[in-house]
């Protein structure tokens, strides 16, 4: 997947001015820019924000935690950090990771910058043990998923499950699900507890680690992203 085009621009005086003007930036962009930032989901492990910046809009300096960014539109920004300024063009569907740190963003393009921030909170994930049985398929081996991002912190997969198809029982780490379409599924955990669930495009829900299977019992293809956290 083409995630973006980077051009590094070093503007020492501008960076010094921006970061010198605010020695203690607010930590929560949701409080600083409530008109541009919406809270979509939160539990003790993750928080999901939807940020929209019109052309010419700027974020103030703020602290961001460890986070995945998912682009909902094509956009071009200046991304400010204490060390440098980077001009970046992101394409819709692009995914990238940021370590925690102070930063600011300017939308310098001609399109709305619309993106999701999937922020990993400080609470430790519950301990889990991945099965070692070689006969248990991985999600990728089921044929309904492709991996679109991975690093030591997280893995992102895109699932496309046609109507009446079944993803057989497999193991999943702690994960956030983001619906890309409307769909209806039968979700079976640990081969015993089956629940019918309906989701709409844009929904989020969380699953703990565990064995499970998924059957598309609706009439439309189920499409969703899995943001699986590894630490």
Order of alpha helices (4+ residues) and beta strands (2+ residues): beta-alpha-alpha-beta-beta-beta-beta-beta-beta-beta-beta-beta-beta-beta-beta-beta-beta-beta-beta-beta-beta
